Amino acid sequence: MTLGVIIWTLIIGLIVGGIAKLLMPGRDPGGCIITILLGIAGAFVGTWIGRLIWGPGYTAGWILSIIGAMVLLLIYRLIAGKRG
């Protein structure tokens, strides 16, 4: 991954975190900062999945990034909900 790809993935992740929150309403144990961080992680997960499917040149796409963020947000809710 080049620096440009990492920066682009971070930018998409910030936006994707907000979109994932809108698509998955409800209370999040960590608030909006955690949601944004999960969005960034979701963009990296989306890039990883895309590279497994379409090859090494794939960069964070919107759809896979949103799906990755929603999956991570769901996992976070399940884990944080059991602790609280």
Contact map, one row per residue, 1 for C-alpha under 8 A:
111011000000000000000000000000000000000000000000000000000000000000000000000000000000
111111000000000000000000000000000000000000000000000000000000000000000000000000000000
111111100000000000000000000000000000000000000000000000000000000000000000000000000000
011111110000000000000000000000000000000000000000000000000000000000000000000000000000
111111111000000000000000000000000000000000000000000000000010000000000000000000000000
111111111100000000000000000000000000000000000000000000000000000000000000000000000000
001111111110000000000000000000000000000000000000000000000000000000000000000000000000
000111111111000000000000000000000000000000000000000000000001000000000000000000000000
000011111111100000000000000000000000000100110000000000000011000000000000000000000000
000001111111110000000000000000000000000100100000000000000000000000000000000000000000
000000111111111000000000000000000000000100000000000000000000000000000000000000000000
000000011111111100000000000000000000000100100000000000000001010010000000000000000000
000000001111111110000000000000000001111111110000000000000000000010000000000000000000
000000000111111111000000000000000001101100000000000000000000000000000000000000000000
000000000011111111100000000000000001001000000000000000000000000000000000000000000000
000000000001111111110000000000000001001101100000000000000000010011001000000000000000
000000000000111111111000000000000011111101000000000000000000000001001000000000000000
000000000000011111111100000000000011001000000000000000000000000000000000000000000000
000000000000001111111110000000000000000000000000000000000000000001000000000000000000
000000000000000111111111000000000000001000000000000000000000000001101100100000000000
000000000000000011111111100000000010000000000000000000000000000000000100000000000000
000000000000000001111111100000000000000000000000000000000000000000000000000000000000
000000000000000000111111100000000000000000000000000000000000000000000000000000000000
000000000000000000011111110000000000000000000000000000000000000000000100000000000000
000000000000000000001111111000000000000000000000000000000000000000000000000000000000
000000000000000000000001111100000000000000000000000000000000000000000000000000000000
000000000000000000000000111110100000000000000000000000000000000000000000000000000000
000000000000000000000000011111110010000000000000000000000000000000000000000010000000
000000000000000000000000001111100000000000000000000000000000000000000000000010011000
000000000000000000000000000111111110000000000000000000000000000000000000000000000000
000000000000000000000000001111111110000000000000000000000000000000000000000000000000
000000000000000000000000000101111111000000000000000000000000000000000000000000000000
000000000000000000000000000001111111100000000000000000000000000000000000000000000000
000000000000000000000000000001111111110000000000000000000000000000000000000000000000
000000000000000011001000000101111111111000000000000000000000000000000000100000000000
000000000000111111000000000000011111111100000000000000000000000000000000000000000000
000000000000110010000000000000001111111110000000000000000000000000000000000000000000
000000000000100010000000000000000111111111000000000000000000000000001001100000000000
000000000000111111010000000000000011111111100000000000000000000011011100000000000000
000000001111110110000000000000000001111111110000000000000000000000001000000000000000
000000000000100000000000000000000000111111111000000000000000000000011001000000000000
000000000000100110000000000000000000011111111100000000000000000011111111000000000000
000000001101100100000000000000000000001111111110000000000001100111011000000000000000
000000001000100000000000000000000000000111111111000000000001000010000000000000000000
000000000000000000000000000000000000000011111111100000000000000010011000000000000000
000000000000000000000000000000000000000001111111110000000001100111110000000000000000
000000000000000000000000000000000000000000111111111000000111100110000000000000000000
000000000000000000000000000000000000000000011111111100000000000000000000000000000000
000000000000000000000000000000000000000000001111111110000000000100000000000000000000
000000000000000000000000000000000000000000000111111111100111000100000000000000000000
000000000000000000000000000000000000000000000011111111111110000000000000000000000000
000000000000000000000000000000000000000000000001111111110000000000000000000000000000
000000000000000000000000000000000000000000000000111111100000000000000000000000000000
000000000000000000000000000000000000000000000000011111111100000000000000000000000000
000000000000000000000000000000000000000000000000011111111100000000000000000000000000
000000000000000000000000000000000000000000000000001101111100000000000000000000000000
000000000000000000000000000000000000000000000000001001111110000000000000000000000000
000000000000000000000000000000000000000000000010011001111111000000000000000000000000
000010001000000000000000000000000000000000000010011000001111100000000000000000000000
000000011001000000000000000000000000000000110110010000000111110110000000000000000000
000000000000000000000000000000000000000000100110000000000011111110000000000000000000
000000000001000100000000000000000000000000000000000000000001111111000000000000000000
000000000000000000000000000000000000000000000000000000000000111111100000000000000000
000000000000000000000000000000000000000000100110110000000001111111110000000000000000
000000000001100100000000000000000000001001111110000000000001111111111000000000000000
000000000000000110110000000000000000001001100100000000000000011111111100000000000000
000000000000000000010000000000000000000001000100000000000000001111111110000000000000
000000000000000000000000000000000000001011101100000000000000000111111111000000000000
000000000000000110010000000000000000011111101000000000000000000011111111100000000000
000000000000000000011001000000000000001001000000000000000000000001111111110000000000
000000000000000000000000000000000000000001000000000000000000000000111111111000000000
000000000000000000000000000000000000010011000000000000000000000000011111111100000000
000000000000000000010000000000000010010000000000000000000000000000001111111110000000
000000000000000000000000000000000000000000000000000000000000000000000111111111000000
000000000000000000000000000000000000000000000000000000000000000000000011111111100000
000000000000000000000000000000000000000000000000000000000000000000000001111111110000
000000000000000000000000000110000000000000000000000000000000000000000000111111111000
000000000000000000000000000000000000000000000000000000000000000000000000011111111100
000000000000000000000000000000000000000000000000000000000000000000000000001111111110
000000000000000000000000000010000000000000000000000000000000000000000000000111111111
000000000000000000000000000010000000000000000000000000000000000000000000000011111111
000000000000000000000000000000000000000000000000000000000000000000000000000001111111
000000000000000000000000000000000000000000000000000000000000000000000000000000111111
000000000000000000000000000000000000000000000000000000000000000000000000000000011111
